[in-house]
C-alpha cells in the first residue's frame, strides 16, 4: 500500500491479521523457550495495544475517517515513522472535501518525512467539531491546503512542528 494510494479495508485487515499472528507466534516462542514472564507480558501488551488502537479509531463514529487514519498509521509504520491518532466521538462524518484535503496532507507528510536527526513522529488529533491538529517532526515545508478555503497554520512548538486548521 503506497502512501498516496486509496485505502482498502480488506488490505488493512490482512495486515492486521498478519501482524497479530506474528505477535502470537513470537509470544508462543518466548513461552516455549522459557523466557521470563516479563518478556511474555510485554509481547501480550503489544498485541493488546494494537487491538485497542484500532478499536479506539472506530469508536469515533466515523468509520470512513477511522479506516483512513488506520491506513495512514500502517503506511507510516512501514516507512519507520511513528503515527499516533486520537479521534473525538464525531457526531457527523467528516465531509468528503475535508477528508480528501486531510488525506492529501497526511499522505504528503508521510511521503516527505524521513529520519535524519532522530525519530520521526506524526500525531493527529481531531476534535468533536472542526478542530484538527497535526504535530510532526521534522518540518518539510511552510504551506499546505486546508478544507473550506482556509489555510493550515504551521508553527514550531517545543522542538516539534504543528499544523492546525479550524
N, CA and C atoms as a LAMMPS dump frame, in Angstrom:
ITEM: TIMESTEP
0
ITEM: NUMBER OF ATOMS
498
ITEM: BOX BOUNDS ff ff ff
-5.0000000000000000e+02 5.0000000000000000e+02
-5.0000000000000000e+02 5.0000000000000000e+02
-5.0000000000000000e+02 5.0000000000000000e+02
ITEM: ATOMS id mol type element x y z
1 1 1 N 0.852 -1.17 0
2 1 2 C 0 0 0
3 1 3 C 0.895 1.231 0
4 2 1 N 0.802 2.062 -1.005
5 2 2 C 1.609 3.267 -1.098
6 2 3 C 1.003 4.391 -0.29
7 3 1 N 1.791 5.411 0.002
8 3 2 C 1.301 6.499 0.846
9 3 3 C 0.209 7.312 0.177
10 4 1 N 0.154 7.32 -1.159
11 4 2 C -0.869 8.087 -1.837
12 4 3 C -2.019 7.233 -2.321
13 5 1 N -1.957 5.926 -2.117
14 5 2 C -2.979 5.018 -2.632
15 5 3 C -4.28 5.159 -1.86
16 6 1 N -5.386 4.848 -2.561
17 6 2 C -6.666 4.792 -1.867
18 6 3 C -6.619 3.63 -0.878
19 7 1 N -7.303 3.776 0.207
20 7 2 C -7.24 2.783 1.266
21 7 3 C -8.216 1.65 0.999
22 8 1 N -7.808 0.467 1.321
23 8 2 C -8.614 -0.725 1.135
24 8 3 C -8.747 -1.413 2.491
25 9 1 N -9.955 -1.448 3.029
26 9 2 C -10.172 -2.006 4.363
27 9 3 C -9.762 -3.472 4.436
28 10 1 N -9.923 -4.198 3.331
29 10 2 C -9.543 -5.615 3.328
30 10 3 C -8.034 -5.78 3.405
31 11 1 N -7.301 -4.881 2.77
32 11 2 C -5.844 -4.905 2.869
33 11 3 C -5.414 -4.586 4.302
34 12 1 N -6.084 -3.62 4.918
35 12 2 C -5.773 -3.283 6.306
36 12 3 C -6.052 -4.453 7.24
37 13 1 N -7.173 -5.134 7.026
38 13 2 C -7.483 -6.31 7.848
39 13 3 C -6.454 -7.416 7.644
40 14 1 N -5.979 -7.569 6.402
41 14 2 C -4.946 -8.568 6.117
42 14 3 C -3.645 -8.242 6.833
43 15 1 N -3.254 -6.974 6.825
44 15 2 C -2.042 -6.546 7.535
45 15 3 C -2.213 -6.775 9.035
46 16 1 N -3.378 -6.404 9.555
47 16 2 C -3.668 -6.563 10.984
48 16 3 C -3.581 -8.038 11.388
49 17 1 N -4.229 -8.901 10.591
50 17 2 C -4.213 -10.336 10.859
51 17 3 C -2.797 -10.884 10.816
52 18 1 N -2.045 -10.503 9.792
53 18 2 C -0.665 -10.97 9.631
54 18 3 C 0.185 -10.57 10.843
55 19 1 N 0.1 -9.286 11.234
56 19 2 C 0.885 -8.797 12.369
57 19 3 C 0.466 -9.455 13.678
58 20 1 N -0.83 -9.652 13.854
59 20 2 C -1.31 -10.289 15.074
60 20 3 C -0.822 -11.739 15.164
61 21 1 N -0.879 -12.46 14.051
62 21 2 C -0.359 -13.837 14.038
63 21 3 C 1.141 -13.864 14.331
64 22 1 N 1.892 -12.929 13.762
65 22 2 C 3.333 -12.855 14.056
66 22 3 C 3.573 -12.616 15.541
67 23 1 N 2.801 -11.686 16.111
68 23 2 C 2.955 -11.39 17.539
69 23 3 C 2.595 -12.598 18.409
70 24 1 N 1.543 -13.32 18.021
71 24 2 C 1.166 -14.533 18.771
72 24 3 C 2.255 -15.608 18.676
73 25 1 N 2.837 -15.783 17.488
74 25 2 C 3.907 -16.766 17.322
75 25 3 C 5.14 -16.382 18.129
76 26 1 N 5.431 -15.089 18.189
77 26 2 C 6.556 -14.618 18.99
78 26 3 C 6.32 -14.917 20.472
79 27 1 N 5.129 -14.601 20.955
80 27 2 C 4.806 -14.866 22.369
81 27 3 C 4.877 -16.364 22.66
82 28 1 N 4.338 -17.184 21.755
83 28 2 C 4.397 -18.632 21.947
84 28 3 C 5.84 -19.117 21.966
85 29 1 N 6.665 -18.607 21.06
86 29 2 C 8.082 -18.974 21.048
87 29 3 C 8.778 -18.585 22.335
88 30 1 N 8.508 -17.4 22.816
89 30 2 C 9.106 -16.962 24.085
90 30 3 C 8.658 -17.856 25.238
91 31 1 N 7.405 -18.274 25.212
92 31 2 C 6.883 -19.166 26.248
93 31 3 C 7.559 -20.535 26.172
94 32 1 N 7.68 -21.072 24.967
95 32 2 C 8.279 -22.4 24.774
96 32 3 C 9.765 -22.416 25.147
97 33 1 N 10.466 -21.327 24.87
98 33 2 C 11.9 -21.269 25.172
99 33 3 C 12.14 -21.007 26.65
100 34 1 N 11.138 -20.524 27.34
101 34 2 C 11.263 -20.276 28.769
102 34 3 C 11.696 -18.863 29.124
103 35 1 N 11.336 -17.911 28.29
104 35 2 C 11.653 -16.521 28.604
105 35 3 C 10.948 -16.112 29.89
106 36 1 N 11.467 -15.108 30.578
107 36 2 C 10.815 -14.647 31.809
108 36 3 C 9.392 -14.138 31.535
109 37 1 N 8.578 -14.199 32.546
110 37 2 C 7.18 -13.764 32.437
111 37 3 C 7.086 -12.315 31.969
112 38 1 N 8.046 -11.474 32.356
113 38 2 C 8.008 -10.06 31.968
114 38 3 C 8.098 -9.898 30.446
115 39 1 N 8.876 -10.744 29.777
116 39 2 C 9.012 -10.671 28.322
117 39 3 C 7.71 -11.097 27.651
118 40 1 N 7.106 -12.145 28.15
119 40 2 C 5.837 -12.636 27.588
120 40 3 C 4.731 -11.615 27.835
121 41 1 N 4.752 -11.017 29.026
122 41 2 C 3.771 -9.967 29.326
123 41 3 C 3.932 -8.792 28.358
124 42 1 N 5.172 -8.431 28.041
125 42 2 C 5.434 -7.353 27.082
126 42 3 C 4.883 -7.72 25.697
127 43 1 N 5.086 -8.979 25.275
128 43 2 C 4.534 -9.449 23.995
129 43 3 C 3.01 -9.306 23.972
130 44 1 N 2.362 -9.745 25.051
131 44 2 C 0.902 -9.7 25.123
132 44 3 C 0.388 -8.258 25.173
133 45 1 N 1.08 -7.4 25.913
134 45 2 C 0.673 -5.997 25.986
135 45 3 C 0.787 -5.307 24.633
136 46 1 N 1.777 -5.691 23.827
137 46 2 C 1.92 -5.134 22.486
138 46 3 C 0.698 -5.498 21.638
139 47 1 N 0.239 -6.749 21.752
140 47 2 C -0.951 -7.173 20.999
141 47 3 C -2.192 -6.429 21.475
142 48 1 N -2.343 -6.307 22.782
143 48 2 C -3.494 -5.607 23.343
144 48 3 C -3.497 -4.155 22.882
145 49 1 N -2.336 -3.51 22.901
146 49 2 C -2.233 -2.116 22.468
147 49 3 C -2.626 -1.963 20.996
148 50 1 N -2.198 -2.887 20.147
149 50 2 C -2.532 -2.83 18.723
150 50 3 C -4.049 -2.975 18.524
151 51 1 N -4.663 -3.924 19.209
152 51 2 C -6.108 -4.148 19.074
153 51 3 C -6.887 -2.942 19.596
154 52 1 N -6.487 -2.43 20.755
155 52 2 C -7.176 -1.256 21.317
156 52 3 C -7.02 -0.028 20.433
157 53 1 N -5.849 0.134 19.827
158 53 2 C -5.619 1.284 18.962
159 53 3 C -6.599 1.327 17.807
160 54 1 N -6.792 0.187 17.15
161 54 2 C -7.733 0.126 16.032
162 54 3 C -9.161 0.291 16.544
163 55 1 N -9.481 -0.347 17.652
164 55 2 C -10.816 -0.242 18.227
165 55 3 C -11.145 1.205 18.584
166 56 1 N -10.193 1.919 19.169
167 56 2 C -10.412 3.321 19.547
168 56 3 C -10.705 4.188 18.327
169 57 1 N -10.026 3.932 17.205
170 57 2 C -10.286 4.706 15.992
171 57 3 C -11.735 4.554 15.543
172 58 1 N -12.226 3.318 15.568
173 58 2 C -13.574 3.066 15.07
174 58 3 C -14.656 3.468 16.063
175 59 1 N -14.288 3.75 17.303
176 59 2 C -15.264 4.273 18.262
177 59 3 C -15.568 5.748 18.015
178 60 1 N -14.866 6.359 17.06
179 60 2 C -15.098 7.77 16.761
180 60 3 C -16.465 7.998 16.124
181 61 1 N -17.057 6.942 15.554
182 61 2 C -18.348 7.08 14.899
183 61 3 C -18.249 7.429 13.425
184 62 1 N -17.051 7.659 12.921
185 62 2 C -16.83 7.968 11.507
186 62 3 C -15.945 6.865 10.939
187 63 1 N -16.578 5.801 10.454
188 63 2 C -15.834 4.628 10.004
189 63 3 C -14.925 4.915 8.819
190 64 1 N -15.354 5.799 7.926
191 64 2 C -14.522 6.133 6.76
192 64 3 C -13.249 6.846 7.219
193 65 1 N -13.397 7.829 8.106
194 65 2 C -12.234 8.529 8.645
195 65 3 C -11.34 7.555 9.414
196 66 1 N -11.944 6.691 10.235
197 66 2 C -11.17 5.727 11.015
198 66 3 C -10.355 4.815 10.105
199 67 1 N -10.943 4.35 8.999
200 67 2 C -10.215 3.493 8.06
201 67 3 C -9.056 4.253 7.417
202 68 1 N -9.265 5.531 7.093
203 68 2 C -8.176 6.333 6.54
204 68 3 C -7.036 6.472 7.549
205 69 1 N -7.372 6.814 8.78
206 69 2 C -6.345 7.003 9.806
207 69 3 C -5.59 5.692 10.031
208 70 1 N -6.303 4.603 10.099
209 70 2 C -5.674 3.29 10.273
210 70 3 C -4.719 3.011 9.109
211 71 1 N -5.142 3.306 7.902
212 71 2 C -4.283 3.127 6.736
213 71 3 C -3.036 3.995 6.804
214 72 1 N -3.208 5.261 7.218
215 72 2 C -2.048 6.148 7.347
216 72 3 C -1.076 5.606 8.381
217 73 1 N -1.604 5.069 9.473
218 73 2 C -0.732 4.513 10.505
219 73 3 C 0.084 3.344 9.947
220 74 1 N -0.553 2.491 9.172
221 74 2 C 0.155 1.33 8.609
222 74 3 C 1.214 1.761 7.593
223 75 1 N 0.884 2.728 6.741
224 75 2 C 1.857 3.223 5.761
225 75 3 C 3.038 3.865 6.49
226 76 1 N 2.752 4.683 7.503
227 76 2 C 3.813 5.337 8.268
228 76 3 C 4.69 4.296 8.957
229 77 1 N 4.063 3.294 9.553
230 77 2 C 4.823 2.244 10.242
231 77 3 C 5.742 1.525 9.258
232 78 1 N 5.237 1.288 8.032
233 78 2 C 6.049 0.647 7.001
234 78 3 C 7.25 1.486 6.587
235 79 1 N 7.172 2.799 6.785
236 79 2 C 8.282 3.705 6.465
237 79 3 C 9.144 3.997 7.695
238 80 1 N 8.835 3.34 8.824
239 80 2 C 9.623 3.547 10.037
240 80 3 C 9.244 4.789 10.813
241 81 1 N 8.054 5.343 10.539
242 81 2 C 7.587 6.539 11.238
243 81 3 C 6.614 6.149 12.348
244 82 1 N 6.588 6.935 13.397
245 82 2 C 5.61 6.741 14.46
246 82 3 C 4.4 7.618 14.151
247 83 1 N 3.217 7.039 14.166
248 83 2 C 1.998 7.79 13.853
249 83 3 C 0.964 7.474 14.92
250 84 1 N 0.621 8.458 15.719
251 84 2 C -0.43 8.265 16.719
252 84 3 C -1.632 9.117 16.324
253 85 1 N -2.798 8.679 16.729
254 85 2 C -4.016 9.415 16.391
255 85 3 C -5.009 9.324 17.531
256 86 1 N -5.733 10.409 17.708
257 86 2 C -6.812 10.448 18.69
258 86 3 C -7.986 11.15 18.043
259 87 1 N -9.084 10.431 17.912
260 87 2 C -10.284 10.985 17.285
261 87 3 C -11.375 11.119 18.335
262 88 1 N -11.979 12.275 18.387
263 88 2 C -13.11 12.509 19.282
264 88 3 C -14.33 11.761 18.734
265 89 1 N -15.287 11.482 19.58
266 89 2 C -16.544 10.88 19.132
267 89 3 C -17.244 11.896 18.244
268 90 1 N -17.261 11.63 16.95
269 90 2 C -17.794 12.593 15.979
270 90 3 C -19.275 12.342 15.748
271 91 1 N -20.041 13.402 15.832
272 91 2 C -21.476 13.274 15.617
273 91 3 C -21.824 13.185 14.138
274 92 1 N -21.014 13.825 13.305
275 92 2 C -21.225 13.768 11.862
276 92 3 C -19.926 13.351 11.198
277 93 1 N -20.006 12.553 10.127
278 93 2 C -18.783 12.187 9.407
279 93 3 C -18.112 13.431 8.821
280 94 1 N -16.808 13.353 8.669
281 94 2 C -16.053 14.422 8.035
282 94 3 C -16.537 14.57 6.596
283 95 1 N -16.837 15.78 6.131
284 95 2 C -17.29 15.957 4.749
285 95 3 C -16.243 15.442 3.759
286 96 1 N -16.669 14.91 2.618
287 96 2 C -15.726 14.332 1.648
288 96 3 C -14.613 15.287 1.208
289 97 1 N -14.919 16.575 1.045
290 97 2 C -13.866 17.507 0.62
291 97 3 C -12.814 17.69 1.712
292 98 1 N -13.258 17.744 2.962
293 98 2 C -12.316 17.87 4.072
294 98 3 C -11.498 16.593 4.22
295 99 1 N -12.147 15.435 4.048
296 99 2 C -11.429 14.162 4.133
297 99 3 C -10.382 14.071 3.026
298 100 1 N -10.728 14.511 1.814
299 100 2 C -9.778 14.479 0.687
300 100 3 C -8.586 15.384 0.985
301 101 1 N -8.845 16.584 1.519
302 101 2 C -7.772 17.519 1.852
303 101 3 C -6.868 16.934 2.938
304 102 1 N -7.489 16.363 3.967
305 102 2 C -6.723 15.75 5.05
306 102 3 C -5.934 14.556 4.527
307 103 1 N -6.561 13.746 3.668
308 103 2 C -5.871 12.595 3.067
309 103 3 C -4.627 13.048 2.3
310 104 1 N -4.781 14.089 1.486
311 104 2 C -3.652 14.597 0.701
312 104 3 C -2.54 15.111 1.608
313 105 1 N -2.921 15.849 2.667
314 105 2 C -1.931 16.398 3.594
315 105 3 C -1.171 15.284 4.313
316 106 1 N -1.888 14.333 4.903
317 106 2 C -1.23 13.259 5.649
318 106 3 C -0.367 12.408 4.721
319 107 1 N -0.892 12.08 3.533
320 107 2 C -0.106 11.296 2.58
321 107 3 C 1.178 12.036 2.204
322 108 1 N 1.081 13.349 2.022
323 108 2 C 2.243 14.165 1.701
324 108 3 C 3.239 14.164 2.853
325 109 1 N 2.739 14.297 4.08
326 109 2 C 3.625 14.261 5.246
327 109 3 C 4.352 12.922 5.344
328 110 1 N 3.612 11.843 5.212
329 110 2 C 4.21 10.512 5.33
330 110 3 C 5.277 10.314 4.257
331 111 1 N 4.976 10.751 3.039
332 111 2 C 5.928 10.582 1.943
333 111 3 C 7.158 11.477 2.108
334 112 1 N 7.012 12.614 2.788
335 112 2 C 8.089 13.597 2.861
336 112 3 C 8.979 13.465 4.087
337 113 1 N 8.44 12.957 5.184
338 113 2 C 9.221 12.885 6.413
339 113 3 C 10.207 11.72 6.342
340 114 1 N 11.438 12 6.734
341 114 2 C 12.465 10.953 6.785
342 114 3 C 13.246 11.106 8.077
343 115 1 N 13.756 9.993 8.573
344 115 2 C 14.565 10.053 9.777
345 115 3 C 15.914 10.661 9.431
346 116 1 N 16.233 11.771 10.052
347 116 2 C 17.522 12.406 9.822
348 116 3 C 18.281 12.521 11.136
349 117 1 N 17.754 13.289 12.053
350 117 2 C 18.444 13.532 13.312
351 117 3 C 17.799 12.814 14.495
352 118 1 N 16.917 11.895 14.221
353 118 2 C 16.251 11.192 15.311
354 118 3 C 14.942 10.631 14.839
355 119 1 N 14.133 10.116 15.766
356 119 2 C 12.865 9.51 15.374
357 119 3 C 11.906 10.534 14.787
358 120 1 N 11.105 10.066 13.862
359 120 2 C 10.116 10.904 13.211
360 120 3 C 8.744 10.479 13.711
361 121 1 N 7.912 11.435 14.059
362 121 2 C 6.569 11.092 14.504
363 121 3 C 5.555 12.018 13.863
364 122 1 N 4.348 11.507 13.752
365 122 2 C 3.189 12.295 13.346
366 122 3 C 2.115 12.011 14.388
367 123 1 N 1.494 13.049 14.888
368 123 2 C 0.422 12.886 15.86
369 123 3 C -0.793 13.664 15.361
370 124 1 N -1.907 12.962 15.176
371 124 2 C -3.137 13.563 14.669
372 124 3 C -4.162 13.606 15.787
373 125 1 N -4.773 14.759 15.983
374 125 2 C -5.858 14.907 16.947
375 125 3 C -7.003 15.588 16.235
376 126 1 N -8.193 15.03 16.351
377 126 2 C -9.379 15.638 15.754
378 126 3 C -10.432 15.815 16.831
379 127 1 N -10.86 17.04 17.006
380 127 2 C -11.87 17.354 17.992
381 127 3 C -13.263 16.98 17.508
382 128 1 N -14.233 17.177 18.368
383 128 2 C -15.615 16.817 18.048
384 128 3 C -16.231 17.755 17.015
385 129 1 N -15.744 18.968 16.946
386 129 2 C -16.267 19.909 15.946
387 129 3 C -15.324 19.874 14.743
388 130 1 N -14.763 20.999 14.395
389 130 2 C -13.927 21.062 13.189
390 130 3 C -12.444 21.166 13.505
391 131 1 N -12.067 21.067 14.776
392 131 2 C -10.659 21.236 15.121
393 131 3 C -9.85 20.035 14.635
394 132 1 N -8.746 20.337 13.98
395 132 2 C -7.803 19.312 13.547
396 132 3 C -6.42 19.816 13.91
397 133 1 N -5.636 19.003 14.581
398 133 2 C -4.279 19.379 14.923
399 133 3 C -3.361 18.228 14.54
400 134 1 N -2.263 18.56 13.87
401 134 2 C -1.281 17.558 13.464
402 134 3 C 0.078 18.044 13.926
403 135 1 N 0.755 17.252 14.729
404 135 2 C 2.112 17.585 15.148
405 135 3 C 3.047 16.619 14.447
406 136 1 N 4.23 17.108 14.074
407 136 2 C 5.186 16.234 13.419
408 136 3 C 6.59 16.793 13.56
409 137 1 N 7.555 15.968 13.326
410 137 2 C 8.942 16.372 13.313
411 137 3 C 9.666 15.536 12.281
412 138 1 N 10.569 16.065 11.524
413 138 2 C 10.948 17.457 11.358
414 138 3 C 10.049 18.151 10.343
415 139 1 N 10.175 19.494 10.18
416 139 2 C 9.327 20.201 9.211
417 139 3 C 9.736 19.891 7.776
418 140 1 N 8.781 19.999 6.843
419 140 2 C 9.114 19.776 5.447
420 140 3 C 8.832 20.983 4.574
421 141 1 N 7.825 21.751 4.867
422 141 2 C 7.545 22.984 4.128
423 141 3 C 6.592 23.845 4.933
424 142 1 N 6.374 25.054 4.469
425 142 2 C 5.631 26.028 5.259
426 142 3 C 4.151 26.148 4.929
427 143 1 N 3.671 25.624 3.789
428 143 2 C 2.265 25.841 3.458
429 143 3 C 1.6 24.57 2.951
430 144 1 N 0.344 24.412 3.301
431 144 2 C -0.466 23.268 2.913
432 144 3 C -1.876 23.772 2.632
433 145 1 N -2.619 23.06 1.789
434 145 2 C -4.011 23.421 1.53
435 145 3 C -4.885 22.929 2.676
436 146 1 N -5.945 23.651 2.94
437 146 2 C -6.856 23.327 4.026
438 146 3 C -8.281 23.282 3.482
439 147 1 N -9.154 22.416 4.007
440 147 2 C -10.526 22.378 3.517
441 147 3 C -11.245 23.702 3.746
442 148 1 N -12.292 23.894 3.001
443 148 2 C -13.174 25.066 3.118
444 148 3 C -12.456 26.378 2.824
445 149 1 N -11.417 26.305 1.98
446 149 2 C -10.74 27.514 1.542
447 149 3 C -9.826 28.143 2.578
448 150 1 N -9.697 27.558 3.733
449 150 2 C -8.809 28.097 4.761
450 150 3 C -7.375 27.702 4.489
451 151 1 N -6.528 27.975 5.432
452 151 2 C -5.119 27.605 5.3
453 151 3 C -4.684 26.862 6.553
454 152 1 N -3.88 25.835 6.364
455 152 2 C -3.285 25.148 7.501
456 152 3 C -2.261 26.098 8.108
457 153 1 N -2.255 26.236 9.402
458 153 2 C -1.279 27.087 10.085
459 153 3 C -0.125 26.214 10.553
460 154 1 N 1.103 26.615 10.25
461 154 2 C 2.287 25.849 10.618
462 154 3 C 3.107 26.677 11.594
463 155 1 N 3.397 26.123 12.772
464 155 2 C 4.226 26.829 13.729
465 155 3 C 5.007 25.831 14.58
466 156 1 N 6.135 26.265 15.082
467 156 2 C 7.011 25.401 15.879
468 156 3 C 6.661 25.521 17.358
469 157 1 N 6.641 24.362 18.016
470 157 2 C 6.353 24.326 19.448
471 157 3 C 7.268 23.321 20.12
472 158 1 N 8.095 23.765 21.022
473 158 2 C 8.919 22.895 21.862
474 158 3 C 9.586 21.759 21.093
475 159 1 N 10.297 22.081 20.024
476 159 2 C 11.074 21.087 19.313
477 159 3 C 10.33 20.285 18.27
478 160 1 N 9.047 20.538 18.072
479 160 2 C 8.313 19.861 17.003
480 160 3 C 7.434 20.886 16.296
481 161 1 N 6.869 20.481 15.183
482 161 2 C 6.049 21.377 14.387
483 161 3 C 4.585 20.978 14.506
484 162 1 N 3.732 21.958 14.392
485 162 2 C 2.296 21.709 14.481
486 162 3 C 1.601 22.355 13.288
487 163 1 N 0.67 21.598 12.705
488 163 2 C -0.197 22.132 11.664
489 163 3 C -1.586 22.133 12.248
490 164 1 N -2.299 23.225 12.102
491 164 2 C -3.673 23.24 12.599
492 164 3 C -4.563 23.951 11.597
493 165 1 N -5.804 23.535 11.566
494 165 2 C -6.807 24.127 10.687
495 165 3 C -8.1 24.203 11.466
496 166 1 N -8.744 25.329 11.395
497 166 2 C -10.022 25.487 12.11
498 166 3 C -11.074 25.927 11.15
